[in-house]
Amino acid sequence: MTPIHRGGSCGAAIATALLICGCFTGPYEQGYRQRLAEFRGDAEFAVLDRNAEFLADGRVTLRPPRQLLAQQQDEGTKLRARPPFLMQFPGYAFAREASFMAGPSKLPVVLTVGVVPAARQRHAEIEREILEQVRANEAFANAEWQKGRTVEPAADGPATWDVLSLQGSQEFESLTNGNVEYRKWPGSCEIWVSADPKQEFCTVVALRVPADVAENLELPAEQLAALVARTVAIVPPPDAAAEPAVPGP
């Protein structure tokens, strides 16, 4: 018996069906790709707080790490609120922290953020002042800025940052057997300064992590600082046209 070959007709039917479906799936596929991109973005930033901090009278926002929930309420005067080698923190806005056990001691991981209007001080001058303070610490006497680190902003924020990656012994406020101690521990400090040439605000992000508790973080310090930097967004000023019109004569 001669076999019946249906390959040609079936193939044509499938191709026709795919062609017809393709005509109708364009908008669906576009929406699907958009949702997929949003999902991937949400997953990428999942280690950050979903609620943004609003700074500079609401003109600047960023998302801190979700593990660092406790916020300093003392205007940053405590040692742990600012790096001890950067107590004159440019435009200090807030500090968030979390503490983790390292043997009998509890050590803090601290994120410190500052915002300076560019009209008041340019980022190059801010970086110069930061570097002078940092180099006064013997452990970081040879510190140098890594210029022009580019990131992909999650919103309308700075894409270019200058970075100080400081590795070495530094003072942390620890809690040991109920007693507060100030002593040096191995650790890292990532200082990121937004460096877009036409930015309205200069944002300073510093993340300090004792080496003994670094494994408790969801990401290494450098990656976590970069992720926070990517969430910095500049909010447009209120629309002057929205203000009520002045009645005419």
C-alpha positions as CSV (number, residue, x, y, z in Angstrom):
1,M,0.0,0.0,0.0
2,T,1.3,3.4,-0.9
3,P,1.8,5.6,2.1
4,I,-0.1,8.8,2.1
5,H,2.1,11.9,2.5
6,R,0.4,14.7,4.4
7,G,3.6,16.7,5.3
8,G,3.1,19.4,2.7
9,S,-0.5,20.2,3.5
10,C,0.0,20.0,7.3
11,G,3.1,22.2,7.1
12,A,1.2,24.8,5.1
13,A,-1.6,24.8,7.5
14,I,0.7,25.3,10.5
15,A,2.5,28.1,8.7
16,T,-0.7,29.8,7.8
17,A,-1.9,29.5,11.4
18,L,1.3,30.9,12.8
19,L,1.1,33.7,10.2
20,I,-2.5,34.5,11.2
21,C,-1.7,34.3,14.9
22,G,1.3,36.5,14.4
23,C,-0.9,39.2,13.1
24,F,-2.8,39.3,16.3
25,T,0.0,38.7,18.9
26,G,2.0,41.8,18.3
27,P,0.5,44.0,21.0
28,Y,0.3,41.0,23.3
29,E,4.0,40.1,22.8
30,Q,4.9,43.8,23.3
31,G,3.0,43.8,26.6
32,Y,4.6,40.5,27.6
33,R,8.1,41.8,26.9
34,Q,7.4,44.9,28.9
35,R,6.0,42.9,31.9
36,L,9.0,40.6,31.7
37,A,11.4,43.5,31.8
38,E,9.5,45.0,34.8
39,F,9.7,41.6,36.5
40,R,13.4,41.3,35.9
41,G,13.9,44.9,37.2
42,D,11.8,44.1,40.3
43,A,13.9,41.0,40.9
44,E,17.2,42.9,40.4
45,F,16.2,45.5,43.0
46,A,14.5,43.1,45.4
47,V,17.3,43.6,47.9
48,L,16.3,47.2,48.3
49,D,13.4,48.8,50.3
50,R,10.4,49.1,48.1
51,N,9.7,52.5,49.8
52,A,12.0,55.3,48.6
53,E,13.6,58.0,50.8
54,F,12.6,61.5,49.7
55,L,15.4,64.0,50.1
56,A,16.1,67.7,49.3
57,D,12.5,68.7,49.8
58,G,11.3,65.8,47.7
59,R,13.6,66.6,44.7
60,V,15.8,63.5,45.1
61,T,14.7,59.9,45.9
62,L,16.6,56.7,46.4
63,R,15.9,53.2,47.8
64,P,18.1,52.0,50.7
65,P,18.9,48.2,51.2
66,R,15.9,46.5,52.8
67,Q,18.2,44.9,55.5
68,L,19.1,48.4,56.8
69,L,15.8,49.5,58.3
70,A,16.9,51.3,61.5
71,Q,17.3,55.0,60.9
72,Q,19.5,57.3,63.0
73,Q,17.5,60.1,64.7
74,D,20.4,62.2,65.9
75,E,21.3,64.2,62.8
76,G,24.3,61.9,62.3
77,T,26.3,63.0,65.4
78,K,26.9,59.4,66.5
79,L,30.1,57.9,65.3
80,R,28.4,55.0,63.5
81,A,26.1,57.4,61.5
82,R,29.0,58.7,59.5
83,P,32.4,57.1,58.6
84,P,34.8,58.3,61.3
85,F,37.2,59.5,58.6
86,L,34.3,61.5,57.0
87,M,32.6,63.2,59.8
88,Q,32.1,66.4,57.7
89,F,29.7,64.4,55.5
90,P,28.6,66.6,52.5
91,G,24.9,67.4,52.7
92,Y,24.2,64.8,55.4
93,A,20.6,63.6,55.0
94,F,20.2,60.3,56.8
95,A,21.8,57.1,57.9
96,R,20.3,53.6,58.0
97,E,21.9,50.6,59.7
98,A,21.6,47.0,60.8
99,S,23.7,45.1,63.4
100,F,25.0,41.5,63.1
101,M,26.8,39.3,65.5
102,A,30.5,38.6,65.1
103,G,31.5,36.3,68.0
104,P,30.5,38.1,71.2
105,S,30.3,41.5,69.5
106,K,27.5,43.1,67.5
107,L,28.8,45.2,64.6
108,P,26.8,47.7,62.5
109,V,26.5,47.9,58.7
110,V,25.7,51.6,57.9
111,L,24.5,53.4,54.8
112,T,25.0,57.2,55.0
113,V,23.5,59.5,52.3
114,G,24.0,63.2,51.6
115,V,22.6,65.6,49.0
116,V,24.1,68.9,47.9
117,P,22.5,71.2,45.3
118,A,24.9,71.7,42.4
119,A,24.2,75.4,42.5
120,R,25.8,75.5,45.9
121,Q,28.7,73.2,45.4
122,R,29.9,71.2,42.3
123,H,30.8,67.5,42.6
124,A,34.5,68.1,41.9
125,E,34.8,70.3,45.0
126,I,32.8,67.8,47.1
127,E,35.2,65.0,46.1
128,R,38.2,67.1,46.9
129,E,36.9,67.8,50.4
130,I,36.0,64.1,50.9
131,L,39.5,63.0,49.7
132,E,41.2,65.4,52.1
133,Q,39.3,63.9,55.1
134,V,39.8,60.3,54.0
135,R,43.6,60.7,53.4
136,A,44.0,62.1,56.8
137,N,43.4,58.5,58.0
138,E,46.7,56.6,57.8
139,A,45.0,53.5,56.5
140,F,43.8,55.4,53.4
141,A,46.6,57.9,52.9
142,N,46.9,56.8,49.2
143,A,43.2,56.7,48.4
144,E,42.3,57.8,44.8
145,W,39.0,58.4,43.1
146,Q,37.9,55.9,40.5
147,K,36.5,58.4,37.9
148,G,33.6,57.9,35.6
149,R,31.9,54.7,36.8
150,T,28.8,54.3,34.7
151,V,25.6,52.7,35.8
152,E,22.2,52.3,34.3
153,P,19.7,54.4,36.3
154,A,16.4,52.8,37.2
155,A,14.7,56.2,36.7
156,D,15.7,59.7,35.7
157,G,18.9,59.9,37.7
158,P,22.7,60.2,37.4
159,A,24.5,57.7,35.2
160,T,28.0,58.6,36.1
161,W,29.6,58.3,39.5
162,D,33.1,58.7,41.0
163,V,33.9,56.0,43.6
164,L,36.3,55.6,46.5
165,S,36.6,51.9,47.5
166,L,38.4,51.8,50.9
167,Q,39.6,48.5,52.2
168,G,41.4,48.3,55.6
169,S,41.2,48.6,59.3
170,Q,38.8,51.3,60.5
171,E,36.9,52.2,63.6
172,F,33.4,50.8,64.2
173,E,31.1,51.2,67.1
174,S,30.6,47.7,68.5
175,L,28.4,46.3,71.3
176,T,30.2,43.6,73.3
177,N,28.6,42.0,76.4
178,G,26.3,45.0,76.6
179,N,29.1,47.5,76.5
180,V,29.7,50.0,73.7
181,E,33.2,49.9,72.4
182,Y,35.0,51.9,69.7
183,R,37.8,49.9,68.1
184,K,39.3,49.1,64.8
185,W,38.0,46.2,62.7
186,P,38.9,45.1,59.1
187,G,36.2,46.4,56.8
188,S,35.3,48.2,53.6
189,C,33.7,51.6,52.8
190,E,32.2,52.4,49.4
191,I,31.8,56.1,48.8
192,W,29.9,57.0,45.7
193,V,29.5,60.6,44.4
194,S,27.2,61.4,41.5
195,A,29.2,63.1,38.8
196,D,26.9,63.8,35.8
197,P,28.1,67.2,34.4
198,K,24.7,68.9,34.3
199,Q,23.2,67.4,37.5
200,E,21.0,69.6,39.7
201,F,22.0,67.7,42.8
202,C,25.1,65.9,43.9
203,T,24.3,62.7,45.8
204,V,26.8,61.1,48.1
205,V,26.3,57.5,49.2
206,A,28.6,55.7,51.7
207,L,28.2,52.1,52.7
208,R,30.4,50.8,55.6
209,V,30.7,47.0,56.2
210,P,32.9,45.3,58.8
211,A,34.5,42.3,57.2
212,D,33.4,39.9,60.0
213,V,29.7,40.4,59.2
214,A,29.9,41.1,55.4
215,E,28.5,37.6,54.6
216,N,25.2,38.6,56.3
217,L,24.5,41.0,53.5
218,E,22.5,39.9,50.5
219,L,25.1,41.4,48.1
220,P,28.8,42.4,48.5
221,A,29.3,46.0,49.6
222,E,30.3,47.3,46.1
223,Q,27.4,45.7,44.3
224,L,24.9,46.9,47.0
225,A,26.3,50.5,46.8
226,A,26.0,50.5,43.0
227,L,22.4,49.2,43.2
228,V,21.5,52.0,45.6
229,A,23.2,54.5,43.3
230,R,21.1,53.3,40.4
231,T,17.9,54.1,42.2
232,V,18.8,57.8,42.7
233,A,16.2,59.8,40.8
234,I,15.7,63.5,40.3
235,V,12.1,64.7,40.6
236,P,11.2,67.6,38.4
237,P,10.3,70.9,40.3
238,P,6.6,71.7,40.6
239,D,5.1,73.0,37.4
240,A,4.8,76.8,37.7
241,A,1.9,76.6,35.3
242,A,-0.1,74.7,38.0
243,E,0.0,77.7,40.3
244,P,-3.3,79.6,40.4
245,A,-3.4,82.5,38.0
246,V,-3.3,86.0,39.4
247,P,-6.7,87.7,38.6
248,G,-6.5,90.5,36.1
249,P,-7.7,94.1,36.7
